[in-house]
Amino acid sequence: MVSDQEQPVGKATPLDARANLKRRRQQPIIPGPSPMAQTGPNAIELALQRQQVDWALETDSDAEA
């Protein structure tokens, strides 16, 4: 085996086809829920609530005028 600069880098290891058939693949580690996780309204829900309140105030002021 040689590098891009034609320098020898070592012998190539032949693949073991039979061992590859039985090799178990690594599974990703899935983290559990964070102890700091919040269980309330998120930023999107808070923004929607604020927009609805602002809209209600605008329609009330328009109705009075």
HTML snippet that shows the backbone in 3Dmol.js (N, CA, C, O; Angstrom):
<script src="https://3Dmol.org/build/3Dmol-min.js"></script>
<div id="view" style="width:600px;height:400px;position:relative"></div>
<script>
const pdb = `
ATOM      1  N   MET A   1       0.858  -1.167   0.000  1.00  0.00           N
ATOM      2  CA  MET A   1       0.000   0.000   0.000  1.00  0.00           C
ATOM      3  C   MET A   1       0.905   1.230   0.000  1.00  0.00           C
ATOM      4  O   MET A   1       1.873   1.289   0.759  1.00  0.00           O
ATOM      5  N   VAL A   2       0.594   2.219  -0.853  1.00  0.00           N
ATOM      6  CA  VAL A   2       1.408   3.430  -0.943  1.00  0.00           C
ATOM      7  C   VAL A   2       0.520   4.649  -0.786  1.00  0.00           C
ATOM      8  O   VAL A   2      -0.675   4.594  -1.076  1.00  0.00           O
ATOM      9  N   SER A   3       1.098   5.747  -0.328  1.00  0.00           N
ATOM     10  CA  SER A   3       0.365   7.000  -0.142  1.00  0.00           C
ATOM     11  C   SER A   3       0.298   7.763  -1.466  1.00  0.00           C
ATOM     12  O   SER A   3       0.781   7.281  -2.491  1.00  0.00           O
ATOM     13  N   ASP A   4      -0.298   8.946  -1.438  1.00  0.00           N
ATOM     14  CA  ASP A   4      -0.390   9.787  -2.635  1.00  0.00           C
ATOM     15  C   ASP A   4       0.992  10.188  -3.151  1.00  0.00           C
ATOM     16  O   ASP A   4       1.177  10.406  -4.348  1.00  0.00           O
ATOM     17  N   GLN A   5       1.952  10.282  -2.242  1.00  0.00           N
ATOM     18  CA  GLN A   5       3.316  10.676  -2.618  1.00  0.00           C
ATOM     19  C   GLN A   5       4.176   9.459  -2.962  1.00  0.00           C
ATOM     20  O   GLN A   5       5.401   9.564  -3.027  1.00  0.00           O
ATOM     21  N   GLU A   6       3.542   8.311  -3.183  1.00  0.00           N
ATOM     22  CA  GLU A   6       4.221   7.067  -3.547  1.00  0.00           C
ATOM     23  C   GLU A   6       5.160   6.567  -2.449  1.00  0.00           C
ATOM     24  O   GLU A   6       6.139   5.881  -2.744  1.00  0.00           O
ATOM     25  N   GLN A   7       4.877   6.900  -1.189  1.00  0.00           N
ATOM     26  CA  GLN A   7       5.647   6.401  -0.053  1.00  0.00           C
ATOM     27  C   GLN A   7       4.951   5.162   0.495  1.00  0.00           C
ATOM     28  O   GLN A   7       3.725   5.158   0.608  1.00  0.00           O
ATOM     29  N   PRO A   8       5.694   4.106   0.840  1.00  0.00           N
ATOM     30  CA  PRO A   8       5.049   2.917   1.410  1.00  0.00           C
ATOM     31  C   PRO A   8       4.465   3.228   2.796  1.00  0.00           C
ATOM     32  O   PRO A   8       5.135   3.831   3.635  1.00  0.00           O
ATOM     33  N   VAL A   9       3.229   2.818   3.026  1.00  0.00           N
ATOM     34  CA  VAL A   9       2.574   3.073   4.312  1.00  0.00           C
ATOM     35  C   VAL A   9       2.287   1.785   5.075  1.00  0.00           C
ATOM     36  O   VAL A   9       1.874   1.856   6.233  1.00  0.00           O
ATOM     37  N   GLY A  10       2.483   0.637   4.491  1.00  0.00           N
ATOM     38  CA  GLY A  10       2.283  -0.618   5.196  1.00  0.00           C
ATOM     39  C   GLY A  10       1.538  -1.609   4.338  1.00  0.00           C
ATOM     40  O   GLY A  10       1.073  -1.288   3.244  1.00  0.00           O
ATOM     41  N   LYS A  11       1.434  -2.813   4.848  1.00  0.00           N
ATOM     42  CA  LYS A  11       0.737  -3.864   4.128  1.00  0.00           C
ATOM     43  C   LYS A  11      -0.766  -3.722   4.325  1.00  0.00           C
ATOM     44  O   LYS A  11      -1.234  -3.295   5.381  1.00  0.00           O
ATOM     45  N   ALA A  12      -1.505  -4.085   3.296  1.00  0.00           N
ATOM     46  CA  ALA A  12      -2.965  -4.059   3.375  1.00  0.00           C
ATOM     47  C   ALA A  12      -3.434  -5.314   4.091  1.00  0.00           C
ATOM     48  O   ALA A  12      -2.879  -6.394   3.885  1.00  0.00           O
ATOM     49  N   THR A  13      -4.455  -5.179   4.932  1.00  0.00           N
ATOM     50  CA  THR A  13      -5.020  -6.319   5.643  1.00  0.00           C
ATOM     51  C   THR A  13      -6.171  -6.876   4.819  1.00  0.00           C
ATOM     52  O   THR A  13      -7.100  -6.141   4.485  1.00  0.00           O
ATOM     53  N   PRO A  14      -6.129  -8.159   4.486  1.00  0.00           N
ATOM     54  CA  PRO A  14      -7.245  -8.723   3.712  1.00  0.00           C
ATOM     55  C   PRO A  14      -8.514  -8.781   4.551  1.00  0.00           C
ATOM     56  O   PRO A  14      -8.453  -8.980   5.764  1.00  0.00           O
ATOM     57  N   LEU A  15      -9.665  -8.607   3.905  1.00  0.00           N
ATOM     58  CA  LEU A  15     -10.942  -8.657   4.604  1.00  0.00           C
ATOM     59  C   LEU A  15     -11.344 -10.107   4.845  1.00  0.00           C
ATOM     60  O   LEU A  15     -11.064 -10.982   4.027  1.00  0.00           O
ATOM     61  N   ASP A  16     -11.988 -10.347   5.951  1.00  0.00           N
ATOM     62  CA  ASP A  16     -12.504 -11.672   6.272  1.00  0.00           C
ATOM     63  C   ASP A  16     -14.011 -11.642   5.992  1.00  0.00           C
ATOM     64  O   ASP A  16     -14.790 -11.160   6.814  1.00  0.00           O
ATOM     65  N   ALA A  17     -14.411 -12.155   4.836  1.00  0.00           N
ATOM     66  CA  ALA A  17     -15.804 -12.074   4.414  1.00  0.00           C
ATOM     67  C   ALA A  17     -16.727 -12.803   5.378  1.00  0.00           C
ATOM     68  O   ALA A  17     -17.825 -12.320   5.654  1.00  0.00           O
ATOM     69  N   ARG A  18     -16.314 -13.946   5.894  1.00  0.00           N
ATOM     70  CA  ARG A  18     -17.156 -14.715   6.814  1.00  0.00           C
ATOM     71  C   ARG A  18     -17.346 -13.954   8.129  1.00  0.00           C
ATOM     72  O   ARG A  18     -18.458 -13.907   8.655  1.00  0.00           O
ATOM     73  N   ALA A  19     -16.296 -13.368   8.657  1.00  0.00           N
ATOM     74  CA  ALA A  19     -16.404 -12.598   9.897  1.00  0.00           C
ATOM     75  C   ALA A  19     -17.272 -11.359   9.688  1.00  0.00           C
ATOM     76  O   ALA A  19     -18.004 -10.958  10.593  1.00  0.00           O
ATOM     77  N   ASN A  20     -17.197 -10.752   8.506  1.00  0.00           N
ATOM     78  CA  ASN A  20     -18.012  -9.566   8.228  1.00  0.00           C
ATOM     79  C   ASN A  20     -19.497  -9.895   8.231  1.00  0.00           C
ATOM     80  O   ASN A  20     -20.319  -9.047   8.579  1.00  0.00           O
ATOM     81  N   LEU A  21     -19.853 -11.127   7.843  1.00  0.00           N
ATOM     82  CA  LEU A  21     -21.268 -11.510   7.844  1.00  0.00           C
ATOM     83  C   LEU A  21     -21.834 -11.586   9.261  1.00  0.00           C
ATOM     84  O   LEU A  21     -23.023 -11.341   9.464  1.00  0.00           O
ATOM     85  N   LYS A  22     -21.000 -11.920  10.232  1.00  0.00           N
ATOM     86  CA  LYS A  22     -21.462 -12.104  11.612  1.00  0.00           C
ATOM     87  C   LYS A  22     -21.168 -10.903  12.507  1.00  0.00           C
ATOM     88  O   LYS A  22     -21.545 -10.898  13.679  1.00  0.00           O
ATOM     89  N   ARG A  23     -20.506  -9.901  11.971  1.00  0.00           N
ATOM     90  CA  ARG A  23     -20.119  -8.745  12.791  1.00  0.00           C
ATOM     91  C   ARG A  23     -21.345  -7.953  13.208  1.00  0.00           C
ATOM     92  O   ARG A  23     -22.215  -7.650  12.392  1.00  0.00           O
ATOM     93  N   ARG A  24     -21.401  -7.626  14.482  1.00  0.00           N
ATOM     94  CA  ARG A  24     -22.511  -6.801  14.985  1.00  0.00           C
ATOM     95  C   ARG A  24     -22.164  -5.332  14.808  1.00  0.00           C
ATOM     96  O   ARG A  24     -21.060  -4.892  15.130  1.00  0.00           O
ATOM     97  N   ARG A  25     -23.112  -4.597  14.300  1.00  0.00           N
ATOM     98  CA  ARG A  25     -22.914  -3.162  14.087  1.00  0.00           C
ATOM     99  C   ARG A  25     -23.113  -2.419  15.400  1.00  0.00           C
ATOM    100  O   ARG A  25     -23.898  -2.837  16.251  1.00  0.00           O
ATOM    101  N   GLN A  26     -22.399  -1.323  15.553  1.00  0.00           N
ATOM    102  CA  GLN A  26     -22.564  -0.508  16.753  1.00  0.00           C
ATOM    103  C   GLN A  26     -23.884   0.234  16.676  1.00  0.00           C
ATOM    104  O   GLN A  26     -24.257   0.755  15.625  1.00  0.00           O
ATOM    105  N   GLN A  27     -24.573   0.275  17.777  1.00  0.00           N
ATOM    106  CA  GLN A  27     -25.838   0.994  17.865  1.00  0.00           C
ATOM    107  C   GLN A  27     -25.566   2.385  18.452  1.00  0.00           C
ATOM    108  O   GLN A  27     -24.699   2.529  19.314  1.00  0.00           O
ATOM    109  N   PRO A  28     -26.286   3.393  18.001  1.00  0.00           N
ATOM    110  CA  PRO A  28     -26.080   4.733  18.564  1.00  0.00           C
ATOM    111  C   PRO A  28     -26.542   4.782  20.019  1.00  0.00           C
ATOM    112  O   PRO A  28     -27.483   4.094  20.414  1.00  0.00           O
ATOM    113  N   ILE A  29     -25.873   5.594  20.787  1.00  0.00           N
ATOM    114  CA  ILE A  29     -26.255   5.790  22.185  1.00  0.00           C
ATOM    115  C   ILE A  29     -27.318   6.884  22.218  1.00  0.00           C
ATOM    116  O   ILE A  29     -27.056   8.023  21.834  1.00  0.00           O
ATOM    117  N   ILE A  30     -28.506   6.536  22.674  1.00  0.00           N
ATOM    118  CA  ILE A  30     -29.610   7.491  22.731  1.00  0.00           C
ATOM    119  C   ILE A  30     -29.688   8.025  24.156  1.00  0.00           C
ATOM    120  O   ILE A  30     -29.971   7.268  25.085  1.00  0.00           O
ATOM    121  N   PRO A  31     -29.441   9.324  24.341  1.00  0.00           N
ATOM    122  CA  PRO A  31     -29.480   9.870  25.695  1.00  0.00           C
ATOM    123  C   PRO A  31     -30.898   9.898  26.241  1.00  0.00           C
ATOM    124  O   PRO A  31     -31.861  10.068  25.493  1.00  0.00           O
ATOM    125  N   GLY A  32     -31.015   9.732  27.534  1.00  0.00           N
ATOM    126  CA  GLY A  32     -32.313   9.799  28.190  1.00  0.00           C
ATOM    127  C   GLY A  32     -32.768  11.242  28.313  1.00  0.00           C
ATOM    128  O   GLY A  32     -32.049  12.158  27.913  1.00  0.00           O
ATOM    129  N   PRO A  33     -33.945  11.449  28.857  1.00  0.00           N
ATOM    130  CA  PRO A  33     -34.428  12.826  29.017  1.00  0.00           C
ATOM    131  C   PRO A  33     -33.538  13.608  29.983  1.00  0.00           C
ATOM    132  O   PRO A  33     -33.041  13.073  30.974  1.00  0.00           O
ATOM    133  N   SER A  34     -33.357  14.850  29.673  1.00  0.00           N
ATOM    134  CA  SER A  34     -32.517  15.714  30.486  1.00  0.00           C
ATOM    135  C   SER A  34     -33.218  16.036  31.800  1.00  0.00           C
ATOM    136  O   SER A  34     -34.421  16.294  31.804  1.00  0.00           O
ATOM    137  N   PRO A  35     -32.488  16.028  32.917  1.00  0.00           N
ATOM    138  CA  PRO A  35     -33.122  16.402  34.180  1.00  0.00           C
ATOM    139  C   PRO A  35     -33.526  17.872  34.207  1.00  0.00           C
ATOM    140  O   PRO A  35     -34.329  18.281  35.046  1.00  0.00           O
ATOM    141  N   MET A  36     -32.974  18.668  33.293  1.00  0.00           N
ATOM    142  CA  MET A  36     -33.307  20.093  33.239  1.00  0.00           C
ATOM    143  C   MET A  36     -34.435  20.366  32.243  1.00  0.00           C
ATOM    144  O   MET A  36     -34.746  21.528  31.979  1.00  0.00           O
ATOM    145  N   ALA A  37     -35.050  19.328  31.686  1.00  0.00           N
ATOM    146  CA  ALA A  37     -36.106  19.519  30.689  1.00  0.00           C
ATOM    147  C   ALA A  37     -37.300  20.226  31.311  1.00  0.00           C
ATOM    148  O   ALA A  37     -37.706  19.929  32.434  1.00  0.00           O
ATOM    149  N   GLN A  38     -37.847  21.155  30.565  1.00  0.00           N
ATOM    150  CA  GLN A  38     -38.998  21.901  31.042  1.00  0.00           C
ATOM    151  C   GLN A  38     -40.277  21.249  30.523  1.00  0.00           C
ATOM    152  O   GLN A  38     -40.309  20.720  29.412  1.00  0.00           O
ATOM    153  N   THR A  39     -41.309  21.292  31.322  1.00  0.00           N
ATOM    154  CA  THR A  39     -42.575  20.679  30.914  1.00  0.00           C
ATOM    155  C   THR A  39     -43.682  21.722  30.875  1.00  0.00           C
ATOM    156  O   THR A  39     -44.807  21.451  31.296  1.00  0.00           O
ATOM    157  N   GLY A  40     -43.380  22.877  30.389  1.00  0.00           N
ATOM    158  CA  GLY A  40     -44.386  23.931  30.308  1.00  0.00           C
ATOM    159  C   GLY A  40     -44.475  24.455  28.899  1.00  0.00           C
ATOM    160  O   GLY A  40     -43.982  23.818  27.968  1.00  0.00           O
ATOM    161  N   PRO A  41     -45.091  25.600  28.724  1.00  0.00           N
ATOM    162  CA  PRO A  41     -45.187  26.169  27.380  1.00  0.00           C
ATOM    163  C   PRO A  41     -43.799  26.535  26.855  1.00  0.00           C
ATOM    164  O   PRO A  41     -42.963  27.056  27.593  1.00  0.00           O
ATOM    165  N   ASN A  42     -43.566  26.259  25.578  1.00  0.00           N
ATOM    166  CA  ASN A  42     -42.281  26.611  24.985  1.00  0.00           C
ATOM    167  C   ASN A  42     -42.358  28.013  24.393  1.00  0.00           C
ATOM    168  O   ASN A  42     -43.391  28.676  24.484  1.00  0.00           O
ATOM    169  N   ALA A  43     -41.279  28.454  23.795  1.00  0.00           N
ATOM    170  CA  ALA A  43     -41.204  29.822  23.288  1.00  0.00           C
ATOM    171  C   ALA A  43     -42.245  30.086  22.208  1.00  0.00           C
ATOM    172  O   ALA A  43     -42.787  31.188  22.129  1.00  0.00           O
ATOM    173  N   ILE A  44     -42.528  29.097  21.385  1.00  0.00           N
ATOM    174  CA  ILE A  44     -43.513  29.281  20.313  1.00  0.00           C
ATOM    175  C   ILE A  44     -44.909  29.460  20.894  1.00  0.00           C
ATOM    176  O   ILE A  44     -45.663  30.330  20.460  1.00  0.00           O
ATOM    177  N   GLU A  45     -45.249  28.630  21.882  1.00  0.00           N
ATOM    178  CA  GLU A  45     -46.577  28.751  22.494  1.00  0.00           C
ATOM    179  C   GLU A  45     -46.721  30.086  23.217  1.00  0.00           C
ATOM    180  O   GLU A  45     -47.788  30.698  23.170  1.00  0.00           O
ATOM    181  N   LEU A  46     -45.666  30.548  23.886  1.00  0.00           N
ATOM    182  CA  LEU A  46     -45.717  31.842  24.571  1.00  0.00           C
ATOM    183  C   LEU A  46     -45.889  32.980  23.566  1.00  0.00           C
ATOM    184  O   LEU A  46     -46.648  33.917  23.816  1.00  0.00           O
ATOM    185  N   ALA A  47     -45.188  32.905  22.426  1.00  0.00           N
ATOM    186  CA  ALA A  47     -45.314  33.942  21.400  1.00  0.00           C
ATOM    187  C   ALA A  47     -46.728  33.954  20.817  1.00  0.00           C
ATOM    188  O   ALA A  47     -47.281  35.022  20.553  1.00  0.00           O
ATOM    189  N   LEU A  48     -47.309  32.783  20.619  1.00  0.00           N
ATOM    190  CA  LEU A  48     -48.677  32.708  20.095  1.00  0.00           C
ATOM    191  C   LEU A  48     -49.672  33.316  21.084  1.00  0.00           C
ATOM    192  O   LEU A  48     -50.568  34.060  20.686  1.00  0.00           O
ATOM    193  N   GLN A  49     -49.518  33.003  22.358  1.00  0.00           N
ATOM    194  CA  GLN A  49     -50.398  33.577  23.375  1.00  0.00           C
ATOM    195  C   GLN A  49     -50.284  35.097  23.392  1.00  0.00           C
ATOM    196  O   GLN A  49     -51.290  35.799  23.483  1.00  0.00           O
ATOM    197  N   ARG A  50     -49.056  35.603  23.305  1.00  0.00           N
ATOM    198  CA  ARG A  50     -48.859  37.053  23.334  1.00  0.00           C
ATOM    199  C   ARG A  50     -49.478  37.703  22.098  1.00  0.00           C
ATOM    200  O   ARG A  50     -50.079  38.774  22.184  1.00  0.00           O
ATOM    201  N   GLN A  51     -49.326  37.042  20.944  1.00  0.00           N
ATOM    202  CA  GLN A  51     -49.911  37.583  19.711  1.00  0.00           C
ATOM    203  C   GLN A  51     -51.433  37.613  19.806  1.00  0.00           C
ATOM    204  O   GLN A  51     -52.065  38.563  19.345  1.00  0.00           O
ATOM    205  N   GLN A  52     -52.022  36.580  20.401  1.00  0.00           N
ATOM    206  CA  GLN A  52     -53.480  36.538  20.537  1.00  0.00           C
ATOM    207  C   GLN A  52     -53.966  37.619  21.492  1.00  0.00           C
ATOM    208  O   GLN A  52     -55.014  38.220  21.260  1.00  0.00           O
ATOM    209  N   VAL A  53     -53.219  37.874  22.565  1.00  0.00           N
ATOM    210  CA  VAL A  53     -53.600  38.928  23.505  1.00  0.00           C
ATOM    211  C   VAL A  53     -53.496  40.281  22.815  1.00  0.00           C
ATOM    212  O   VAL A  53     -54.390  41.117  22.950  1.00  0.00           O
ATOM    213  N   ASP A  54     -52.399  40.506  22.067  1.00  0.00           N
ATOM    214  CA  ASP A  54     -52.231  41.779  21.357  1.00  0.00           C
ATOM    215  C   ASP A  54     -53.341  41.974  20.327  1.00  0.00           C
ATOM    216  O   ASP A  54     -53.852  43.082  20.169  1.00  0.00           O
ATOM    217  N   TRP A  55     -53.715  40.902  19.625  1.00  0.00           N
ATOM    218  CA  TRP A  55     -54.766  40.985  18.626  1.00  0.00           C
ATOM    219  C   TRP A  55     -56.106  41.318  19.290  1.00  0.00           C
ATOM    220  O   TRP A  55     -56.886  42.115  18.770  1.00  0.00           O
ATOM    221  N   ALA A  56     -56.358  40.696  20.445  1.00  0.00           N
ATOM    222  CA  ALA A  56     -57.607  40.959  21.158  1.00  0.00           C
ATOM    223  C   ALA A  56     -57.656  42.413  21.627  1.00  0.00           C
ATOM    224  O   ALA A  56     -58.710  43.045  21.559  1.00  0.00           O
ATOM    225  N   LEU A  57     -56.535  42.949  22.101  1.00  0.00           N
ATOM    226  CA  LEU A  57     -56.499  44.344  22.538  1.00  0.00           C
ATOM    227  C   LEU A  57     -56.713  45.289  21.357  1.00  0.00           C
ATOM    228  O   LEU A  57     -57.394  46.304  21.495  1.00  0.00           O
ATOM    229  N   GLU A  58     -56.142  44.968  20.205  1.00  0.00           N
ATOM    230  CA  GLU A  58     -56.310  45.817  19.021  1.00  0.00           C
ATOM    231  C   GLU A  58     -57.763  45.813  18.548  1.00  0.00           C
ATOM    232  O   GLU A  58     -58.294  46.863  18.183  1.00  0.00           O
ATOM    233  N   THR A  59     -58.402  44.666  18.549  1.00  0.00           N
ATOM    234  CA  THR A  59     -59.794  44.613  18.072  1.00  0.00           C
ATOM    235  C   THR A  59     -60.721  45.290  19.049  1.00  0.00           C
ATOM    236  O   THR A  59     -61.730  45.863  18.640  1.00  0.00           O
ATOM    237  N   ASP A  60     -60.404  45.241  20.351  1.00  0.00           N
ATOM    238  CA  ASP A  60     -61.218  45.944  21.332  1.00  0.00           C
ATOM    239  C   ASP A  60     -61.098  47.462  21.152  1.00  0.00           C
ATOM    240  O   ASP A  60     -62.097  48.178  21.228  1.00  0.00           O
ATOM    241  N   SER A  61     -59.878  47.950  20.915  1.00  0.00           N
ATOM    242  CA  SER A  61     -59.700  49.385  20.741  1.00  0.00           C
ATOM    243  C   SER A  61     -60.325  49.855  19.427  1.00  0.00           C
ATOM    244  O   SER A  61     -60.826  50.978  19.358  1.00  0.00           O
ATOM    245  N   ASP A  62     -60.307  49.025  18.389  1.00  0.00           N
ATOM    246  CA  ASP A  62     -60.943  49.384  17.115  1.00  0.00           C
ATOM    247  C   ASP A  62     -62.460  49.437  17.268  1.00  0.00           C
ATOM    248  O   ASP A  62     -63.112  50.279  16.649  1.00  0.00           O
ATOM    249  N   ALA A  63     -63.017  48.568  18.066  1.00  0.00           N
ATOM    250  CA  ALA A  63     -64.464  48.508  18.254  1.00  0.00           C
ATOM    251  C   ALA A  63     -64.963  49.733  19.023  1.00  0.00           C
ATOM    252  O   ALA A  63     -66.080  50.199  18.799  1.00  0.00           O
ATOM    253  N   GLU A  64     -64.132  50.250  19.926  1.00  0.00           N
ATOM    254  CA  GLU A  64     -64.524  51.410  20.729  1.00  0.00           C
ATOM    255  C   GLU A  64     -64.431  52.684  19.912  1.00  0.00           C
ATOM    256  O   GLU A  64     -65.147  53.637  20.220  1.00  0.00           O
ATOM    257  N   ALA A  65     -63.599  52.757  18.896  1.00  0.00           N
ATOM    258  CA  ALA A  65     -63.380  53.986  18.139  1.00  0.00           C
ATOM    259  C   ALA A  65     -64.448  54.258  17.140  1.00  0.00           C
ATOM    260  O   ALA A  65     -64.390  55.262  16.431  1.00  0.00           O
TER     261      ALA A  65
END
`;
const viewer = $3Dmol.createViewer("view");
viewer.addModel(pdb, "pdb");
viewer.setStyle({}, {cartoon: {color: "spectrum"}});
viewer.zoomTo();
viewer.render();
</script>
